[in-house]
C-alpha cells in the first residue's frame, strides 16, 4: 500500500509554479469579493472556444476567440483569435463542424504558446460567454497544467442572463425546462433581432455573444439592475445547467 501510494505521488504530473498572470488574476479577483461598481463603467472580454468534443477530461480546445467591450461598446479593433494544436486528436466530428482541417490544426501553435497571450489579452476585464462555464472548464484545465493555477475572474453567462430576463417578464418561464433549444446563441440572437454572424467560429461566436450581452444588459437595466453584483446574482441560480450547445 505504502509503495503504491509513493509510486502514485512520484508519477503524478507536478503542477508548475504559478505564472505571474495567474498570480495577478487571483490577487485581483479574490474569492468572495463583491462588485458594487456600475456595470456600464467596466471592461469585458467576450470569449468563445472551439473544442474537439465535450468530454472535459479527454477533449481539447482547438480555437479561442474573443472581443473586448468598453463603455458598453464593442471594440471591433480589439479582438483575439488563435488556432491551437491539440495533443491528441486532429480530426473529430466537432472539428468538422468548426470547419477546421487536420492540416490546419497540425500547423497551429500549441496551447502553451497561445494561453499566455490570451490571458494577457483578457487583462483585468470581466469575462462573458454563452454557457461560458464549459469554456472556462477547458481553459482552467489548461491554465492549471501549464501556468500553475486557475482563473478566478467573475463571469457573465448570456444564456443565464437570457433566462433571468425572460423569467422576470413571466412569459417564457416554462421554456427553461421544456424548450432548451430556445436558449442557443443562434436562437436568442434571432429572437431579439440581433445581427447574425457565422456559427461555429470562435471569433464570430464571441462577436455574436457580445451583441447578445449588450442587448440583455440594456433590457435588464430597464428592470432595475445596475451594478456588477446585481447582474452576477441575476444569473447565478442557472449557472449549473448543462448546455451542450
For each residue, the residues with C-beta under 8 A, 3 or more apart:
1: 4 5
2: 5 6
3: 6 7
4: 1 7 8
5: 1 2 8 9
6: 2 3 9 10
7: 3 4 10 11
8: 4 5 11 12
9: 5 6 12
10: 6 7
11: 7 8
12: 8 9
13: 145
14:
15: 144 145 148
16: 19 146 147 148
17: 148
18: 22 23 26 147 148 149
19: 16 22 23 116 147 148 149
20: 23 24
21: 24 25 116 119 120 147
22: 18 19 25 26 119 143 147 148 149 150 151
23: 18 19 20 26 27 149
24: 20 21 27 28
25: 21 22 28 29 119 151 152 153
26: 18 22 23 29 30 149 152
27: 23 24 30
28: 24 25 124
29: 25 26 33 152 153 154
30: 26 27 33 152
31: 152
32:
33: 29 30 154
34: 229
35: 154 227 228 229 232
36: 227 228 229
37: 41 42 227 228
38: 41 42 226 227 228
39: 42 217 221 225 226 227 228 231
40: 71 72 226
41: 37 38 71
42: 37 38 39 125 126 228
43: 68 69 70 123 124 125 126
44: 68 69 70 125 126 127 128 156 213
45: 66 67 68 69 121 122 123 125 126 127 128
46: 66 67 68 69 127 128 129 206 207 209 210 213
47: 64 65 66 122 127 128 129 132 135 206
48: 64 65 66 129 130 135 202 203 205 206 209
49: 61 63 64 65 134 135 138 139 202
50: 61 62 63 64 94 95 98 100 200 201 202
51: 54 59 60 61 62 94 138
52: 59 60 62 86 88 89 92 94 95
53: 58 59 92 93 94
54: 51 59 134 244
55: 58 59
56: 59 137 138 141
57:
58: 53 55 88
59: 51 52 53 54 55 56 89 92 94 138
60: 51 52 84 86 87 88 89 111 138
61: 49 50 51 64 84 86 111 138 139 142
62: 50 51 52 83 84 86 95 98 100 105 108
63: 49 50 81 82 83 84 98 100 201 202
64: 47 48 49 50 61 80 81 82 84 114 118 139 202
65: 47 48 49 79 80 81 201 202 203 204 205 206
66: 45 46 47 48 79 80 81 118 121 122 203 206
67: 45 46 74 75 76 78 79 80 203 206 207 210
68: 43 44 45 46 74 75 78 79 121 125
69: 43 44 45 46 72 73 74 75 128 210 213 214
70: 43 44 73 75
71: 40 41
72: 40 69 214 217
73: 69 70
74: 67 68 69 207 210 211 214
75: 67 68 69 70 78
76: 67 79
77:
78: 67 68 75
79: 65 66 67 68 76 203 206 207
80: 64 65 66 67 117 118 121 203
81: 63 64 65 66 202 203
82: 63 64 108 109 114 117 118
83: 62 63 100 104 105 108 109
84: 60 61 62 63 64 105 108 109 110 111 114
85: 105 106 107 108 109 110 111
86: 52 60 61 62 89 90 105
87: 60
88: 52 58 60
89: 52 59 60 86 92 95
90: 86 95 102 105 106
91: 95 96 102
92: 52 53 59 89 95 96
93: 53 96 97
94: 50 51 52 53 59 97 98
95: 50 52 62 89 90 91 92 98 100 101 102 105
96: 91 92 93 99 100
97: 93 94 200
98: 50 62 63 94 95 200 201
99: 96 200 201
100: 50 62 63 83 95 96 104 105
101: 95 104 105
102: 90 91 95 105 106
103: 106 107
104: 83 100 101 107 108
105: 62 83 84 85 86 90 95 100 101 102 108
106: 85 90 102 103
107: 85 103 104
108: 62 82 83 84 85 104 105
109: 82 83 84 85 113 114
110: 84 85 113 114
111: 60 61 84 85 114 115 142 146
112: 115 146
113: 109 110 116 117
114: 64 82 84 109 110 111 117 118
115: 111 112 118 119 139 142 143 146 147
116: 19 21 113 119 120 147
117: 80 82 113 114 120 121
118: 64 66 80 82 114 115 121 122 139
119: 21 22 25 115 116 122 143 147 151
120: 21 116 117 123
121: 45 66 68 80 117 118
122: 45 47 66 118 119 125 127 153
123: 43 45 120
124: 28 43
125: 42 43 44 45 68 122 153
126: 42 43 44 45 153 154 155 156 228
127: 44 45 46 47 122 132 136 151 153 154 155 156
128: 44 45 46 47 69 132 155 156 157 158 209 210 213
129: 46 47 48 132 135 136 155 156 157 158 206 209
130: 48 157 158 159 185 205 209 212 245
131: 134 135 157 159 241 243 245
132: 47 127 128 129 135 136 155 156 157 158
133: 136 137 155 157 239
134: 49 54 131 137 138 243 245
135: 47 48 49 129 131 132 138 139
136: 127 129 132 133 139 140 151 155
137: 56 133 134 140 141
138: 49 51 56 59 60 61 134 135 141 142
139: 49 61 64 115 118 135 136 142 143 151
140: 136 137 143 144 150 151
141: 56 137 138 144 145
142: 61 111 115 138 139 145 146 147
143: 22 115 119 139 140 146 147 148 149 150 151
144: 15 140 141 147 148 149 150
145: 13 15 141 142
146: 16 111 112 115 142 143
147: 16 18 19 21 22 115 116 119 142 143 144
148: 15 16 17 18 19 22 143 144
149: 18 19 22 23 26 143 144
150: 22 140 143 144
151: 22 25 119 127 136 139 140 143
152: 25 26 29 30 31
153: 25 29 122 125 126 127
154: 29 33 35 126 127 228 232
155: 126 127 128 129 132 133 136
156: 44 126 127 128 129 132 160 161 213 231 232 235
157: 128 129 130 131 132 133 160 161 235 238 239
158: 128 129 130 132 161 162 185 188 209 212 213 216
159: 130 131 162 163 183 185 188 238 241 243
160: 156 157 163 164 234 235 236 238 239 241
161: 156 157 158 164 165 213 216 217 220 231 234 235
162: 158 159 165 166 183 188 212 216
163: 159 160 166 167 176 183 235 238
164: 160 161 167 168 220 234 235 238
165: 161 162 168 169 216 219 220 223
166: 162 163 169 171 172 173 175 176
167: 163 164 170 172 173 176
168: 164 165 220 223
169: 165 166 172
170: 167 173
171: 166
172: 166 167 169 175 176 182
173: 166 167 170 176
174: 177 178 179
175: 166 172 178 179 182 183
176: 163 166 167 172 173 183 238
177: 174
178: 174 175
179: 174 175 182 183
180: 183 243
181: 184 187
182: 172 175 179 187 188 191
183: 159 162 163 175 176 179 180 187 188 243
184: 181 187 188 245
185: 130 158 159 188 189 199 205 208 209 212 245
186: 189 190 199 208
187: 181 182 183 184 190 191
188: 158 159 162 182 183 184 185 191 192 212
189: 185 186 192 194 195 196 208 211 212
190: 186 187 193 194 196
191: 182 187 188
192: 188 189 212 215
193: 190
194: 189 190 208 211 212 215
195: 189 208 211
196: 189 190 208
197: 201 204 205 207 208
198: 201 204
199: 185 186 204 205 208
200: 50 97 98 99 205
201: 50 63 65 98 99 197 198 204 205
202: 48 49 50 63 64 65 81 205 206
203: 48 65 66 67 79 80 81 206 207
204: 65 197 198 199 201 207 208
205: 48 65 130 185 197 199 200 201 202 208 209
206: 46 47 48 65 66 67 79 129 202 203 209 210
207: 46 67 74 79 197 203 204 210 211
208: 185 186 189 194 195 196 197 199 204 205 211 212
209: 46 48 128 129 130 158 185 205 206 212 213
210: 46 67 69 74 128 206 207 213 214
211: 74 189 194 195 207 208 214 215
212: 130 158 162 185 188 189 192 194 208 209 215 216
213: 44 46 69 128 156 158 161 209 210 216 217
214: 69 72 74 210 211 217 218
215: 192 194 211 212 218 219
216: 158 161 162 165 212 213 219 220
217: 39 72 161 213 214 220 221 225 231
218: 214 215 221 222
219: 165 215 216 222 223
220: 161 164 165 168 216 217 223 225 231 234
221: 39 217 218 224 225 226
222: 218 219
223: 165 168 219 220
224: 221
225: 39 217 220 221 230 231 234
226: 38 39 40 221 230
227: 35 36 37 38 39 230 231
228: 35 36 37 38 39 42 126 154 231 232
229: 34 35 36 232 233
230: 225 226 227 233 234
231: 39 156 161 217 220 225 227 228 234 235
232: 35 154 156 228 229 235 236
233: 229 230 236
234: 160 161 164 220 225 230 231
235: 156 157 160 161 163 164 231 232 238 239
236: 160 232 233 239
237:
238: 157 159 160 163 164 176 235 241
239: 133 157 160 235 236
240:
241: 131 159 160 238
242:
243: 131 134 159 180 183
244: 54
245: 130 131 134 184 185
